[in-house]
Amino acid sequence: MIWSLVKIVLFVLLVAALALLAGLLSDTGGAIRITAAGLEFTLRPLQAVVVGAVAILLVWLVFKIAGLVLATLRFLNGDETAISRYFDRNRERKGYQALSEGLLALASGEYRLALSRAQTAERMLHKPELTTLLMAQAAEASGDKTRATEAYKALLSDEKTRFVGIRGLMKQKLNEGDSETALKLAEKAFALRPKHLETQDLLLRLQSESGDWHGARETLGAKLKAGALPRDVYRRRDAVLALQEAKTVISEDASVEAREAAIEANRLSPDLIPAAAMAARGYIEKGDRRGAARVLKKAWEARPHPDLAAAFAEIEPDETPVQRLKRFRTLTVLHPESDETRMLLAELQIAAEDFPAARRALGDLPLTSPTQRSLALLAAIERGEGADDAHVSELISQAIAAPRGPQWCCDRCQAVHRVWHPVCENCGGFDTLSWRAPPAATAQVAGIEDLLPLLPAQPELARRDRPADDAEIVEPDEIARRVT
């Protein structure tokens, strides 16, 4: 309110001052005489002021018109001018509008429209890091793989967009099933951005699938440095990779390197059962039986497992059943109440033909936890104590129909594996196999060597044909012959 009053007062004062000045000029005597081209003009002071103001305005207009003419000529010549900047801003506005519409069309599933808008945006903006990427994604979504590939390759020429181009081509190769090329592209993408988590995971998976265990360990180390893995998980998975690296060395018949790699895997994760078994066999081959026993005892203390018992038996392959039973006390005193320890002790007593002791060791396990192995052991005990064939056959039939018991089961897809693998053969999950009872729907029928792994093998037992899931079909008569 006050400011408005002040402005009104100032305006009135200005008008009064101008009126006063005009009055003074009118009262001033004299005149200004101008002669030009034979013409003479006489101007009074007030008229001279008005003419001067009009002349100044005309000169300003002349300069402005001249500047406009020059700007037009420069625009036609291709130089940057105010006119060109105006058209550039207009084109840029339309380009960003087309880019926005393309992104919205891509998100809403209108891929053809998105591709059209991407082409318009590319023509107006000349920013390939935005428009080419949109064009590649729209072309790929619409099924135009050729145009998508060309767009991704165009991104490779610019350092700022090279990673995006490699990543797009890599995903294309994965969709096509070309894992070999995808692996090479993943390695290039990893070299550009080693801390990119998605690239790390994809590269690790591809390296594991291709058997590049050494490279997979390096990638796993990069995940640790990037903070994407806890250290305890890193140690476990590094041990898994080291174990597979050891198996690769074994397949190449290089026993020294195999022992070192297996021992390293066991050192990284002492509770990894396959690593402990392989490390123990490496010590056995080296002649270090104490080292093998120490490794297996530590692993058994972490978790009893039949593979550990089988490796422990290999330390002294020529011992008698009684000597083996005595030596195995190193393991059986650990976790004496676990199902695995009780079945191991029962199996050792059966091999030593001490059937009452075997029954005591087995206890009520066939009733409380009836599995194929526990019932097979009970059938062997009954046969050893002189039970009739009908009763033994009944127990064997129960064993065939009973649950398999703990197996290597994938925690992700529940697929059952006969032996341990670092990568699930069904879903591709890394380090997802755990030793546990699988769901009933996925349980497999056991082979006789799985049911009674420490009893001496019978050469007359012929293997049956295996189905596709690598499970062995065992007939009741075969088990009957085996337990006798």
Stockholm file with secondary structure:
# STOCKHOLM 1.0

chainA/1-484         MIWSLVKIVLFVLLVAALALLAGLLSDTGGAIRITAAGLEFTLRPLQAVVVGAVAILLVWLVFKIAGLVLATLRFLNGDETAISRYFDRNRERKGYQALSEGLLALASGEYRLALSRAQTAERMLHKPELTTLLMAQAAEASGDKTRATEAYKALLSDEKTRFVGIRGLMKQKLNEGDSETALKLAEKAFALRPKHLETQDLLLRLQSESGDWHGARETLGAKLKAGALPRDVYRRRDAVLALQEAKTVISEDASVEAREAAIEANRLSPDLIPAAAMAARGYIEKGDRRGAARVLKKAWEARPHPDLAAAFAEIEPDETPVQRLKRFRTLTVLHPESDETRMLLAELQIAAEDFPAARRALGDLPLTSPTQRSLALLAAIERGEGADDAHVSELISQAIAAPRGPQWCCDRCQAVHRVWHPVCENCGGFDTLSWRAPPAATAQVAGIEDLLPLLPAQPELARRDRPADDAEIVEPDEIARRVT
#=GR chainA/1-484 SS CHHHHHHHHHHHHHHHHHHHHHHHHHHSCCCEEEEETTEEEEECHHHHHHHHHHHHHHHHHHHHHHHHHHHHHHHHHTCCCHHHHHHHHHHHHHHHHHHHHHHHHHHTTCHHHHHHHHHHHHHHHCCHHHHHHHHHHHHHHTTCHHHHHHHHHHHTTSTTTHHHHHHHHHHHHHHHTCHHHHHHHHHHHHHHCTTCHHHHHHHHHHHHHHTCHHHHHHHHHHHHHTTCSCHHHHHHHHHHHHHHHHHHHHHTTCHHHHHHHHHHHHHHCTTCHHHHHHHHHHHHHHTCHHHHHHHHHHHHHHCCCHHHHHHHHTTSTTCCHHHHHHHTHHHHTSSTTSHHHHHHHHHHHHHTTCHHHHHHHHTTHHHHSCCHHHHHHHHHHHHHTTCCHHHHHHHHHHHHHSCCCSEEEETTTCCEESSCCSBCTTTCCBTCEEEECCCGGGCCCCCHHHHSTTSCCCTTCCCCCCCTTCCCCCCHHHHHHHHC
#=GC SS_cons         CHHHHHHHHHHHHHHHHHHHHHHHHHHSCCCEEEEETTEEEEECHHHHHHHHHHHHHHHHHHHHHHHHHHHHHHHHHTCCCHHHHHHHHHHHHHHHHHHHHHHHHHHTTCHHHHHHHHHHHHHHHCCHHHHHHHHHHHHHHTTCHHHHHHHHHHHTTSTTTHHHHHHHHHHHHHHHTCHHHHHHHHHHHHHHCTTCHHHHHHHHHHHHHHTCHHHHHHHHHHHHHTTCSCHHHHHHHHHHHHHHHHHHHHHTTCHHHHHHHHHHHHHHCTTCHHHHHHHHHHHHHHTCHHHHHHHHHHHHHHCCCHHHHHHHHTTSTTCCHHHHHHHTHHHHTSSTTSHHHHHHHHHHHHHTTCHHHHHHHHTTHHHHSCCHHHHHHHHHHHHHTTCCHHHHHHHHHHHHHSCCCSEEEETTTCCEESSCCSBCTTTCCBTCEEEECCCGGGCCCCCHHHHSTTSCCCTTCCCCCCCTTCCCCCCHHHHHHHHC
//
